[in-house]
Amino acid sequence: MRIVIAEDSAVVRAGLVEILTDHGHEVAAAVGNADALRAAVDEHRPDVAVVDVRMPPGHTDEGLRAAIAIRRDHPGLGILVFSQYIETRYAADLLGMRSGGGAAGVGYLLKDRVANVGEFVDALGRVAAGGTVLDPEVVTDLLGASRHAGALASLTAREHEVLGLMAEGRSNSGIAGLLVISERAVEKHISNIFTKLGLPASDANHRRVLAVLAYLRS
């Protein structure tokens, strides 16, 4: 993959460059602010961009807003938001752009919850290939920030688990294997989730995530 990294911490930025280079990928640029991110994407036309949320000058949501602008200008670019923070205001806007007709993927992972390097690199590959990768905590916060938060509270503990794994892009068989239950049980849980959230079910994993995002934006 050809990658652009936007991370204001020089230490984290250097670590990401080393990790991705060691895994055989090309880091076309590694920058520390949102303006430099936009310029790097325009210049290098990467397959995917790794973007932190809080960047100079304000250290609030500059990175995420830049990612939305980039996705609008470069709809074929995969974007993985990789941050310590969940920014609900703009996150739903970015993730909702996944349904804009392009094949490019999108993801939002929390740094503290990525268990190992392999998990991060695998997630980045899925985004570059057009997939959707969401941390379950991001999904929970986005749903909690919506005006339909009560619907999420109606889910059972198991349904919360299934929803989180759906958001990560897992297949029904993958969810069944991780939770040690049958695929039929997974299908039942998914049906219950969509019924409680007032959403139509779908067979495609990324479409299921998009349905959740559509629910958030409704």
N, CA, C and O of each residue as an XYZ file, in Angstrom:
872
protein
N       0.842     -1.199      0.000
C       0.000      0.000      0.000
C       0.876      1.248      0.000
O       1.993      1.247      0.518
N       0.349      2.297     -0.585
C       0.990      3.613     -0.568
C       0.213      4.446      0.452
O      -0.999      4.620      0.320
N       0.905      4.957      1.465
C       0.239      5.503      2.651
C       0.740      6.906      2.970
O       1.923      7.207      2.813
N      -0.180      7.759      3.421
C       0.161      9.052      4.005
C      -0.286      9.027      5.462
O      -1.395      8.593      5.773
N       0.585      9.495      6.350
C       0.303      9.519      7.781
C       0.201     10.965      8.252
O       1.039     11.796      7.901
N      -0.822     11.267      9.044
C      -0.964     12.586      9.664
C      -1.111     12.393     11.165
O      -2.156     11.954     11.644
N      -0.065     12.722     11.899
C      -0.011     12.507     13.350
C       0.872     13.601     13.953
O       2.021     13.774     13.544
N       0.325     14.344     14.932
C       1.087     15.484     15.447
C       2.211     15.078     16.388
O       3.146     15.853     16.590
N       2.145     13.892     16.966
C       3.221     13.416     17.840
C       4.358     12.845     16.986
O       4.170     11.873     16.254
N       5.528     13.457     17.090
C       6.665     13.009     16.285
C       7.053     11.570     16.613
O       7.448     10.811     15.728
N       6.940     11.201     17.879
C       7.307      9.846     18.292
C       6.353      8.820     17.689
O       6.788      7.815     17.126
N       5.041      9.079     17.809
C       4.050      8.155     17.246
C       4.167      8.110     15.733
O       4.054      7.045     15.126
N       4.393      9.259     15.130
C       4.531      9.331     13.670
C       5.700      8.472     13.194
O       5.569      7.707     12.239
N       6.837      8.603     13.864
C       8.010      7.812     13.484
C       7.755      6.325     13.687
O       8.196      5.496     12.892
N       7.031      5.992     14.768
C       6.714      4.589     15.018
C       5.826      4.000     13.943
O       6.038      2.865     13.516
N       4.833      4.755     13.501
C       3.954      4.275     12.436
C       4.720      4.075     11.133
O       4.504      3.093     10.422
N       5.614      5.007     10.826
C       6.426      4.874      9.614
C       7.244      3.591      9.672
O       7.297      2.839      8.699
N       7.874      3.344     10.800
C       8.707      2.155     10.938
C       7.887      0.874     10.832
O       8.288     -0.074     10.156
N       6.750      0.850     11.495
C       5.892     -0.329     11.474
C       5.427     -0.650     10.052
O       5.517     -1.790      9.597
N       4.935      0.363      9.369
C       4.382      0.122      8.039
C       5.462     -0.205      7.020
O       5.254     -1.026      6.127
N       6.608      0.434      7.155
C       7.730      0.123      6.262
C       8.212     -1.303      6.478
O       8.505     -2.022      5.522
N       8.292     -1.710      7.751
C       8.715     -3.073      8.064
C       7.766     -4.119      7.495
O       8.168     -5.254      7.235
N       6.506     -3.737      7.303
C       5.514     -4.669      6.752
C       5.419     -4.566      5.231
O       4.500     -5.117      4.625
N       6.362     -3.863      4.620
C       6.448     -3.839      3.167
C       5.642     -2.766      2.475
O       5.485     -2.806      1.255
N       5.125     -1.802      3.225
C       4.328     -0.744      2.619
C       5.173      0.508      2.387
O       6.228      0.682      2.998
N       4.699      1.364      1.507
C       5.400      2.611      1.204
C       4.713      3.772      1.915
O       3.531      4.031      1.689
N       5.450      4.465      2.768
C       4.932      5.669      3.407
C       5.372      6.857      2.551
O       6.532      7.265      2.590
N       4.440      7.402      1.784
C       4.769      8.485      0.860
C       5.046      9.786      1.592
O       5.852     10.596      1.134
N       4.382      9.996      2.732
C       4.594     11.215      3.517
C       4.098     10.977      4.930
O       3.134     10.242      5.142
N       4.761     11.601      5.897
C       4.344     11.565      7.298
C       4.398     12.994      7.811
O       5.478     13.573      7.935
N       3.232     13.566      8.110
C       3.132     14.991      8.410
C       2.509     15.210      9.787
O       1.972     14.288     10.401
N       2.596     16.462     10.254
C       2.167     16.749     11.620
C       1.012     17.710     11.762
O       0.668     18.084     12.883
N       0.385     18.133     10.644
C      -0.758     19.026     10.755
C      -1.711     18.807      9.589
O      -1.369     18.150      8.606
N      -2.909     19.366      9.711
C      -3.971     19.103      8.747
C      -3.672     19.690      7.369
O      -3.965     19.059      6.354
N      -3.099     20.880      7.323
C      -2.779     21.485      6.024
C      -1.755     20.642      5.269
O      -1.872     20.436      4.061
N      -0.746     20.159      6.000
C       0.273     19.321      5.367
C      -0.332     17.998      4.902
O       0.098     17.439      3.893
N      -1.321     17.499      5.628
C      -2.011     16.271      5.220
C      -2.690     16.467      3.874
O      -2.541     15.633      2.980
N      -3.421     17.538      3.719
C      -4.129     17.784      2.465
C      -3.147     17.945      1.305
O      -3.379     17.445      0.204
N      -2.059     18.644      1.567
C      -1.054     18.834      0.518
C      -0.405     17.511      0.131
O      -0.155     17.262     -1.049
N      -0.129     16.655      1.130
C       0.520     15.370      0.864
C      -0.383     14.455      0.049
O       0.084     13.755     -0.850
N      -1.671     14.460      0.362
C      -2.611     13.629     -0.395
C      -2.709     14.121     -1.837
O      -2.722     13.318     -2.769
N      -2.779     15.439     -2.021
C      -2.831     15.993     -3.381
C      -1.591     15.611     -4.184
O      -1.674     15.321     -5.378
N      -0.435     15.617     -3.510
C       0.822     15.346     -4.209
C       1.045     13.869     -4.482
O       1.439     13.493     -5.585
N       0.798     13.035     -3.495
C       1.205     11.631     -3.601
C       0.091     10.670     -4.005
O       0.378      9.546     -4.417
N      -1.155     11.076     -3.900
C      -2.282     10.208     -4.270
C      -2.154      8.808     -3.665
O      -2.057      7.823     -4.397
N      -2.153      8.718     -2.345
C      -1.963      7.409     -1.702
C      -3.194      6.518     -1.829
O      -4.254      6.948     -2.282
N      -3.020      5.258     -1.415
C      -4.146      4.330     -1.346
C      -4.980      4.573     -0.095
O      -6.198      4.389     -0.092
N      -4.302      4.987      0.961
C      -4.975      5.165      2.249
C      -4.223      6.202      3.080
O      -3.005      6.342      2.965
N      -4.962      6.923      3.915
C      -4.365      7.897      4.832
C      -4.700      7.508      6.264
O      -5.831      7.131      6.569
N      -3.707      7.604      7.135
C      -3.894      7.375      8.568
C      -3.925      8.752      9.227
O      -2.965      9.514      9.115
N      -5.016      9.070      9.908
C      -5.234     10.434     10.370
C      -5.588     10.470     11.852
O      -6.480      9.752     12.303
N      -4.881     11.311     12.607
C      -5.258     11.564     13.995
C      -6.342     12.634     14.019
O      -6.467     13.420     13.080
N      -7.122     12.662     15.091
C      -8.221     13.625     15.183
C      -7.714     15.013     15.551
O      -8.020     15.986     14.862
N      -6.945     15.114     16.624
C      -6.532     16.413     17.167
C      -5.142     16.778     16.662
O      -4.161     16.089     16.943
N      -5.077     17.874     15.912
C      -3.831     18.308     15.307
C      -3.710     19.822     15.422
O      -4.695     20.502     15.710
N      -2.498     20.363     15.196
C      -2.310     21.813     15.237
C      -3.194     22.491     14.178
O      -3.521     21.881     13.160
N      -3.585     23.769     14.423
C      -3.124     24.601     15.546
C      -3.987     24.505     16.806
O      -3.523     24.829     17.899
N      -5.229     24.067     16.661
C      -6.141     24.101     17.796
C      -6.174     22.846     18.631
O      -6.638     22.872     19.771
N      -5.682     21.729     18.078
C      -5.692     20.441     18.778
C      -7.096     20.062     19.238
O      -7.295     19.605     20.363
N      -8.065     20.262     18.343
C      -9.435     19.860     18.660
C      -9.888     18.777     17.676
O      -9.843     17.589     17.996
N     -10.321     19.184     16.491
C     -10.818     18.215     15.515
C     -10.290     18.493     14.112
O     -10.910     18.110     13.120
N      -9.135     19.167     14.037
C      -8.588     19.564     12.734
C      -8.343     18.381     11.802
O      -8.636     18.452     10.608
N      -7.806     17.292     12.353
C      -7.503     16.131     11.538
C      -8.747     15.501     10.943
O      -8.760     15.115      9.774
N      -9.780     15.400     11.741
C     -11.017     14.775     11.270
C     -11.703     15.646     10.226
O     -12.239     15.132      9.244
N     -11.692     16.957     10.431
C     -12.288     17.841      9.430
C     -11.498     17.808      8.125
O     -12.074     17.875      7.040
N     -10.183     17.706      8.240
C      -9.352     17.584      7.032
C      -9.646     16.270      6.312
O      -9.670     16.228      5.082
N      -9.870     15.200      7.070
C     -10.190     13.904      6.465
C     -11.497     13.974      5.678
O     -11.605     13.394      4.597
N     -12.483     14.681      6.215
C     -13.756     14.833      5.503
C     -13.548     15.598      4.201
O     -14.089     15.217      3.163
N     -12.759     16.684      4.253
C     -12.493     17.474      3.051
C     -11.729     16.647      2.020
O     -12.007     16.722      0.823
N     -10.769     15.862      2.494
C      -9.982     15.019      1.583
C     -10.862     13.967      0.935
O     -10.754     13.709     -0.264
N     -11.724     13.367      1.722
C     -12.600     12.324      1.173
C     -13.538     12.898      0.110
O     -13.882     12.229     -0.864
N     -13.939     14.145      0.318
C     -14.797     14.798     -0.665
C     -14.035     15.049     -1.970
O     -14.586     14.887     -3.058
N     -12.770     15.444     -1.853
C     -11.950     15.732     -3.036
C     -11.370     14.474     -3.677
O     -11.124     14.439     -4.883
N     -11.154     13.442     -2.861
C     -10.543     12.195     -3.337
C     -11.408     11.015     -2.872
O     -11.013     10.295     -1.955
N     -12.568     10.806     -3.480
C     -13.494      9.773     -2.997
C     -12.945      8.355     -3.062
O     -13.478      7.456     -2.412
N     -11.896      8.147     -3.829
C     -11.312      6.806     -3.920
C     -10.275      6.518     -2.857
O      -9.710      5.425     -2.828
N     -10.010      7.479     -1.981
C      -8.984      7.328     -0.948
C      -9.557      6.680      0.307
O     -10.568      7.135      0.841
N      -8.908      5.616      0.776
C      -9.287      5.015      2.042
C      -8.766      5.862      3.194
O      -7.653      6.383      3.126
N      -9.560      6.003      4.251
C      -9.154      6.815      5.406
C      -9.355      6.016      6.683
O     -10.446      5.517      6.960
N      -8.279      5.904      7.453
C      -8.352      5.283      8.772
C      -8.048      6.346      9.823
O      -6.916      6.820      9.923
N      -9.052      6.714     10.597
C      -8.840      7.607     11.727
C      -8.278      6.763     12.866
O      -8.876      5.767     13.271
N      -7.124      7.175     13.372
C      -6.426      6.412     14.414
C      -6.074      7.391     15.523
O      -5.131      8.171     15.395
N      -6.836      7.350     16.615
C      -6.742      8.428     17.599
C      -7.034      7.938     19.005
O      -7.531      6.829     19.203
N      -6.720      8.774     19.969
C      -7.092      8.519     21.359
C      -8.502      9.009     21.658
O      -9.062      8.695     22.708
N      -9.071      9.772     20.743
C     -10.317     10.476     21.023
C     -11.430     10.066     20.066
O     -11.187      9.724     18.909
N     -12.660     10.110     20.581
C     -13.843      9.911     19.766
C     -14.506     11.269     19.581
O     -14.926     11.895     20.555
N     -14.601     11.721     18.353
C     -15.219     13.009     18.037
C     -16.536     12.720     17.333
O     -16.562     12.486     16.125
N     -17.620     12.737     18.084
C     -18.894     12.290     17.532
C     -19.473     13.248     16.502
O     -20.190     12.822     15.597
N     -19.168     14.547     16.630
C     -19.795     15.523     15.743
C     -19.437     15.269     14.287
O     -20.309     15.279     13.418
N     -18.134     15.039     14.017
C     -17.693     14.863     12.638
C     -17.496     13.397     12.247
O     -17.442     13.072     11.060
N     -17.389     12.519     13.234
C     -17.146     11.110     12.914
C     -18.275     10.523     12.081
O     -18.019      9.811     11.109
N     -19.525     10.812     12.448
C     -20.657     10.282     11.691
C     -20.663     10.831     10.267
O     -21.045     10.130      9.330
N     -20.233     12.100     10.104
C     -20.167     12.676      8.753
C     -19.151     11.923      7.901
O     -19.434     11.575      6.754
N     -17.966     11.672      8.460
C     -16.935     10.959      7.714
C     -17.373      9.538      7.391
O     -17.261      9.092      6.249
N     -17.866      8.838      8.388
C     -18.254      7.449      8.190
C     -19.441      7.342      7.245
O     -19.551      6.371      6.496
N     -20.326      8.324      7.271
C     -21.467      8.319      6.380
C     -21.075      8.482      4.930
O     -21.828      8.095      4.036
N     -19.884      9.061      4.678
C     -19.410      9.236      3.304
C     -19.066      7.894      2.681
O     -18.847      7.811      1.472
N     -19.014      6.832      3.497
C     -18.753      5.481      2.987
C     -19.832      5.051      2.003
O     -19.602      4.189      1.154
N     -21.012      5.659      2.123
C     -22.124      5.265      1.262
C     -22.222      6.122      0.013
O     -23.224      6.067     -0.700
N     -21.188      6.918     -0.261
C     -21.255      7.853     -1.370
C     -21.066      7.245     -2.740
O     -21.045      7.982     -3.725
N     -20.924      5.921     -2.853
C     -20.844      5.289     -4.154
C     -19.441      4.841     -4.519
O     -19.288      3.999     -5.403
N     -18.416      5.369     -3.875
C     -17.057      4.954     -4.165
C     -16.717      3.671     -3.445
O     -17.404      3.268     -2.508
N     -15.644      3.030     -3.893
C     -15.263      1.750     -3.306
C     -14.339      1.912     -2.107
O     -14.079      0.947     -1.389
N     -13.842      3.126     -1.885
C     -12.849      3.315     -0.834
C     -13.434      3.046      0.545
O     -14.607      3.313      0.805
N     -12.590      2.510      1.425
C     -13.031      2.166      2.755
C     -12.807      3.290      3.748
O     -12.214      4.320      3.429
N     -13.293      3.068      4.953
C     -13.135      4.050      6.018
C     -13.104      3.303      7.344
O     -13.739      2.259      7.495
N     -12.361      3.845      8.304
C     -12.274      3.207      9.607
C     -12.014      4.220     10.698
O     -11.576      5.340     10.436
N     -12.291      3.813     11.936
C     -12.048      4.655     13.103
C     -11.647      3.718     14.239
O     -12.473      2.973     14.768
N     -10.366      3.768     14.606
C      -9.846      2.925     15.682
C      -9.274      3.784     16.797
O      -8.721      4.856     16.549
N      -9.409      3.309     18.013
C      -8.820      3.978     19.170
C      -7.454      3.373     19.455
O      -7.307      2.153     19.532
N      -6.457      4.238     19.610
C      -5.083      3.774     19.788
C      -4.937      2.826     20.975
O      -4.259      1.803     20.882
N      -5.573      3.171     22.081
C      -5.395      2.384     23.299
C      -6.052      1.015     23.230
O      -5.779      0.158     24.071
N      -6.918      0.793     22.236
C      -7.652     -0.460     22.161
C      -7.148     -1.376     21.058
O      -7.690     -2.465     20.867
N      -6.118     -0.954     20.328
C      -5.515     -1.837     19.325
C      -4.524     -2.747     20.046
O      -3.533     -2.283     20.610
N      -4.803     -4.033     20.018
C      -4.064     -4.970     20.854
C      -2.630     -5.186     20.389
O      -1.739     -5.381     21.216
N      -2.389     -5.156     19.069
C      -1.045     -5.438     18.571
C      -0.850     -4.842     17.190
O      -1.801     -4.384     16.556
N       0.391     -4.855     16.733
C       0.745     -4.276     15.437
C       0.010     -4.978     14.306
O      -0.479     -4.330     13.380
N      -0.070     -6.303     14.379
C      -0.731     -7.056     13.327
C      -2.178     -6.650     13.155
O      -2.676     -6.570     12.032
N      -2.857     -6.391     14.265
C      -4.259     -5.976     14.213
C      -4.396     -4.635     13.487
O      -5.308     -4.446     12.682
N      -3.472     -3.699     13.782
C      -3.512     -2.390     13.138
C      -3.250     -2.507     11.639
O      -3.981     -1.933     10.831
N      -2.216     -3.243     11.272
C      -1.864     -3.384      9.857
C      -2.986     -4.086      9.099
O      -3.299     -3.713      7.969
N      -3.591     -5.095      9.711
C      -4.709     -5.799      9.078
C      -5.885     -4.855      8.864
O      -6.509     -4.876      7.803
N      -6.193     -4.029      9.857
C      -7.299     -3.076      9.736
C      -7.022     -2.070      8.628
O      -7.919     -1.728      7.858
N      -5.791     -1.599      8.544
C      -5.429     -0.641      7.499
C      -5.590     -1.274      6.116
O      -6.054     -0.624      5.179
N      -5.204     -2.539      5.999
C      -5.364     -3.245      4.735
C      -6.821     -3.390      4.343
O      -7.163     -3.272      3.167
N      -7.686     -3.646      5.318
C      -9.108     -3.774      5.025
C      -9.698     -2.454      4.550
O     -10.531     -2.427      3.644
N      -9.260     -1.355      5.170
C      -9.744     -0.035      4.747
C      -9.264      0.274      3.332
O     -10.037      0.752      2.502
N      -7.984     -0.001      3.057
C      -7.433      0.253      1.724
C      -8.149     -0.571      0.658
O      -8.252     -0.154     -0.496
N      -8.646     -1.752      1.054
C      -9.334     -2.633      0.108
C     -10.815     -2.299     -0.038
O     -11.533     -2.965     -0.784
N     -11.276     -1.265      0.676
C     -12.661     -0.838      0.541
C     -13.567     -1.247      1.682
O     -14.782     -1.064      1.602
N     -12.993     -1.804      2.753
C     -13.794     -2.254      3.879
C     -14.062     -1.160      4.899
O     -13.557     -0.042      4.794
N     -14.865     -1.511      5.879
C     -15.202     -0.605      6.975
C     -14.716     -1.226      8.272
O     -15.010     -2.387      8.555
N     -13.974     -0.459      9.064
C     -13.433     -0.950     10.321
C     -13.743      0.071     11.410
O     -13.252      1.199     11.368
N     -14.555     -0.325     12.382
C     -14.914      0.587     13.465
C     -14.671     -0.065     14.810
O     -15.008     -1.230     15.023
N     -14.082      0.700     15.713
C     -13.935      0.235     17.084
C     -15.328      0.183     17.723
O     -16.109      1.122     17.571
N     -15.645     -0.899     18.433
C     -16.964     -0.982     19.070
C     -17.270      0.204     19.982
O     -18.426      0.616     20.085
N     -16.253      0.759     20.646
C     -16.479      1.903     21.526
C     -16.885      3.140     20.731
O     -17.657      3.970     21.211
N     -16.359      3.258     19.511
C     -16.755      4.364     18.642
C     -18.228      4.228     18.284
O     -18.977      5.204     18.334
N     -18.645      3.013     17.920
C     -20.045      2.778     17.587
C     -20.942      3.118     18.770
O     -21.970      3.774     18.604
N     -20.556      2.677     19.956
C     -21.348      2.932     21.150
C     -21.495      4.420     21.410
O     -22.590      4.893     21.711
N     -20.384      5.174     21.294
C     -20.434      6.612     21.532
C     -21.278      7.326     20.483
O     -22.027      8.246     20.809
N     -21.162      6.906     19.227
C     -21.957      7.528     18.175
C     -23.443      7.274     18.393
O     -24.266      8.178     18.251
N     -23.772      6.046     18.737
C     -25.172      5.743     19.019
C     -25.655      6.503     20.245
O     -26.779      7.004     20.275
N     -24.789      6.584     21.264
C     -25.153      7.299     22.478
C     -25.343      8.777     22.239
O     -26.112      9.425     22.950
N     -24.651      9.329     21.242
C     -24.762     10.750     20.935
C     -25.984     11.061     20.083
O     -26.339     12.228     19.914
N     -26.626     10.041     19.550
C     -27.779     10.278     18.688
C     -29.026     10.507     19.530
O     -29.062     10.198     20.721
N     -30.037     11.051     18.885
C     -31.281     11.331     19.606
C     -32.081     10.054     19.833
O     -33.130     10.092     20.476
N     -31.598      8.915     19.312
C     -32.274      7.635     19.509
C     -31.486      6.740     20.466
O     -31.504      5.515     20.344
N     -30.799      7.363     21.410
C     -29.922      6.593     22.286
C     -30.671      5.512     23.045
O     -30.079      4.497     23.410
N     -31.968      5.707     23.292
C     -32.730      4.724     24.035
C     -32.793      3.382     23.338
O     -32.893      2.343     23.990
N     -32.733      3.398     21.998
C     -32.791      2.136     21.257
C     -31.582      1.280     21.561
O     -31.700      0.060     21.679
N     -30.407      1.907     21.690
C     -29.196      1.153     22.005
C     -29.308      0.506     23.370
O     -28.837     -0.613     23.575
N     -29.932      1.211     24.308
C     -30.079      0.685     25.668
C     -30.965     -0.556     25.696
O     -30.916     -1.339     26.645
N     -31.779     -0.734     24.648
C     -32.669     -1.894     24.627
C     -31.963     -3.167     24.184
O     -32.518     -4.259     24.311
N     -30.732     -3.037     23.659
C     -29.998     -4.215     23.229
C     -29.511     -5.009     24.428
O     -29.164     -4.440     25.463
N     -29.487     -6.325     24.282
C     -28.932     -7.176     25.326
C     -27.404     -7.103     25.282
O     -26.827     -6.578     24.330
N     -26.763     -7.631     26.314
C     -25.301     -7.640     26.352
C     -24.740     -8.389     25.151
O     -23.758     -7.950     24.554
N     -25.350     -9.513     24.791
C     -24.881    -10.285     23.649
C     -25.081     -9.513     22.348
O     -24.227     -9.557     21.463
N     -26.198     -8.812     22.230
C     -26.448     -8.023     21.031
C     -25.442     -6.882     20.910
O     -25.029     -6.539     19.802
N     -25.043     -6.292     22.033
C     -23.985     -5.285     22.012
C     -22.690     -5.888     21.460
O     -22.008     -5.266     20.646
N     -22.359     -7.093     21.904
C     -21.150     -7.756     21.413
C     -21.221     -7.983     19.913
O     -20.261     -7.719     19.188
N     -22.367     -8.475     19.454
C     -22.535     -8.760     18.030
C     -22.459     -7.473     17.219
O     -21.833     -7.443     16.160
N     -23.094     -6.410     17.710
C     -23.048     -5.127     17.007
C     -21.612     -4.623     16.892
O     -21.210     -4.123     15.841
N     -20.840     -4.753     17.967
C     -19.454     -4.325     17.926
C     -18.648     -5.089     16.889
O     -17.838     -4.504     16.170
N     -18.871     -6.400     16.814
C     -18.146     -7.221     15.840
C     -18.619     -6.951     14.413
O     -17.827     -7.008     13.473
N     -19.902     -6.659     14.253
C     -20.392     -6.250     12.943
C     -19.687     -4.981     12.485
O     -19.281     -4.860     11.329
N     -19.550     -4.043     13.407
C     -18.917     -2.764     13.079
C     -17.457     -2.937     12.690
O     -16.913     -2.136     11.930
N     -16.822     -3.982     13.211
C     -15.435     -4.268     12.846
C     -15.332     -4.909     11.466
O     -14.229     -5.135     10.967
N     -16.473     -5.202     10.849
C     -16.467     -5.809      9.525
C     -16.422     -7.319      9.553
O     -16.085     -7.942      8.546
N     -16.757     -7.933     10.697
C     -16.706     -9.403     10.789
C     -17.885    -10.034     10.063
O     -18.986     -9.484     10.054
N     -17.649    -11.177      9.462
C     -18.721    -11.947      8.830
C     -19.509    -12.688      9.897
O     -19.094    -12.770     11.053
N     -20.653    -13.226      9.490
C     -21.445    -14.012     10.437
C     -20.645    -15.183     10.994
O     -20.698    -15.465     12.191
N     -19.903    -15.865     10.121
C     -19.105    -17.001     10.594
C     -17.981    -16.517     11.513
O     -17.632    -17.189     12.484
N     -17.418    -15.342     11.199
C     -16.370    -14.794     12.059
C     -16.903    -14.451     13.435
O     -16.248    -14.716     14.443
N     -18.088    -13.864     13.481
C     -18.706    -13.528     14.770
C     -19.006    -14.802     15.549
O     -18.760    -14.877     16.753
N     -19.538    -15.799     14.855
C     -19.856    -17.068     15.518
C     -18.610    -17.687     16.133
O     -18.647    -18.188     17.257
N     -17.505    -17.652     15.391
C     -16.271    -18.230     15.903
C     -15.737    -17.491     17.108
O     -15.275    -18.115     18.064
N     -15.792    -16.172     17.081
C     -15.263    -15.367     18.189
C     -16.118    -15.505     19.453
O     -15.592    -15.514     20.566
N     -17.424    -15.612     19.274
C     -18.327    -15.701     20.432
C     -18.662    -17.144     20.812
O     -19.353    -17.396     21.800
N     -18.159    -18.087     20.007
C     -18.390    -19.524     20.240
C     -19.891    -19.822     20.299
O     -20.386    -20.436     21.243
N     -20.592    -19.370     19.269
C     -22.016    -19.663     19.119
C     -22.250    -20.076     17.662
O     -21.340    -19.976     16.839
N     -23.429    -20.526     17.349
C     -23.720    -20.963     15.987
C     -23.999    -19.758     15.084
O     -24.347    -18.675     15.555
N     -23.837    -19.974     13.772
C     -24.159    -18.909     12.827
C     -25.657    -18.586     12.874
O     -26.053    -17.434     12.692
N     -26.458    -19.576     13.111
C     -27.905    -19.346     13.222
C     -28.206    -18.402     14.388
O     -29.076    -17.536     14.290
N     -27.473    -18.581     15.495
C     -27.665    -17.697     16.644
C     -27.229    -16.272     16.301
O     -27.866    -15.301     16.709
N     -26.134    -16.161     15.543
C     -25.668    -14.837     15.117
C     -26.736    -14.163     14.264
O     -27.043    -12.988     14.465
N     -27.303    -14.903     13.313
C     -28.346    -14.343     12.447
C     -29.535    -13.851     13.270
O     -30.128    -12.818     12.958
N     -29.874    -14.583     14.307
C     -30.991    -14.175     15.164
C     -30.663    -12.894     15.917
O     -31.495    -11.993     16.018
N     -29.445    -12.818     16.444
C     -29.043    -11.597     17.159
C     -29.049    -10.389     16.226
O     -29.503     -9.310     16.607
N     -28.544    -10.570     15.004
C     -28.503     -9.463     14.047
C     -29.920     -9.011     13.704
O     -30.195     -7.814     13.623
N     -30.810     -9.970     13.503
C     -32.200     -9.634     13.214
C     -32.807     -8.826     14.359
O     -33.523     -7.852     14.127
N     -32.517     -9.235     15.597
C     -33.033     -8.511     16.764
C     -32.476     -7.091     16.833
O     -33.193     -6.146     17.161
N     -31.175     -6.954     16.515
C     -30.536     -5.634     16.552
C     -31.228     -4.680     15.590
O     -31.571     -3.557     15.961
N     -31.431     -5.124     14.357
C     -32.040     -4.245     13.369
C     -33.492     -3.945     13.697
O     -33.984     -2.851     13.419
N     -34.174     -4.910     14.285
C     -35.555     -4.666     14.696
C     -35.606     -3.595     15.779
O     -36.426     -2.679     15.714
N     -34.731     -3.710     16.772
C     -34.734     -2.760     17.882
C     -34.271     -1.364     17.456
O     -34.720     -0.358     18.005
N     -33.365     -1.318     16.467
C     -32.879     -0.024     15.996
C     -33.738      0.534     14.859
O     -33.505      1.645     14.384
N     -34.722     -0.238     14.434
C     -35.584      0.224     13.363
C     -34.893      0.273     12.021
O     -35.150      1.170     11.219
N     -34.006     -0.699     11.766
C     -33.208     -0.723     10.537
C     -33.457     -1.999      9.761
O     -33.660     -3.054     10.362
N     -33.445     -1.927      8.429
C     -33.562     -3.149      7.630
C     -32.267     -3.938      7.681
O     -31.185     -3.357      7.595
N     -32.362     -5.252      7.821
C     -31.169     -6.100      7.842
C     -30.581     -6.211      6.451
O     -31.269     -5.989      5.454
N     -29.277     -6.563      6.387
C     -28.588     -6.748      5.108
C     -27.571     -7.850      5.268
O     -27.058     -8.078      6.364
N     -27.274     -8.547      4.164
C     -26.320     -9.642      4.218
C     -24.871     -9.173      4.200
O     -23.998     -9.864      4.725
N     -24.595     -8.009      3.604
C     -23.220     -7.542      3.454
C     -22.767     -6.804      4.698
O     -23.465     -5.925      5.205
N     -21.570     -7.177      5.191
C     -21.091     -6.595      6.440
C     -20.999     -5.081      6.375
O     -21.460     -4.392      7.285
N     -20.396     -4.548      5.288
C     -20.224     -3.108      5.252
C     -21.563     -2.401      5.129
O     -21.706     -1.280      5.616
N     -22.540     -3.020      4.498
C     -23.861     -2.423      4.402
C     -24.548     -2.418      5.759
O     -25.343     -1.523      6.045
N     -24.259     -3.386      6.582
C     -24.837     -3.396      7.923
C     -24.290     -2.231      8.730
O     -25.031     -1.567      9.454
N     -22.983     -1.983      8.605
C     -22.396     -0.841      9.294
C     -22.990      0.458      8.755
O     -23.308      1.365      9.525
N     -23.140      0.548      7.440
C     -23.706      1.756      6.847
C     -25.139      1.972      7.303
O     -25.582      3.111      7.452
N     -25.862      0.889      7.523
C     -27.234      1.027      8.022
C     -27.229      1.664      9.411
O     -28.068      2.513      9.712
N     -26.285      1.253     10.249
C     -26.153      1.861     11.572
C     -25.834      3.341     11.432
O     -26.391      4.171     12.150
N     -24.924      3.677     10.494
C     -24.566      5.073     10.293
C     -25.728      5.872      9.747
O     -25.924      7.027     10.125
N     -26.502      5.267      8.860
C     -27.687      5.945      8.349
C     -28.667      6.225      9.480
O     -29.310      7.275      9.516
N     -28.773      5.279     10.399
C     -29.616      5.454     11.575
C     -29.132      6.635     12.408
O     -29.932      7.433     12.895
N     -27.815      6.737     12.565
C     -27.248      7.847     13.334
C     -27.559      9.189     12.700
O     -27.800     10.176     13.395
N     -27.551      9.221     11.361
C     -27.713     10.470     10.646
C     -29.179     10.826     10.412
O     -29.483     11.914      9.921
N     -30.075      9.928     10.755
C     -31.505     10.163     10.483
C     -32.082     11.190     11.441
O     -33.267     11.512     11.361
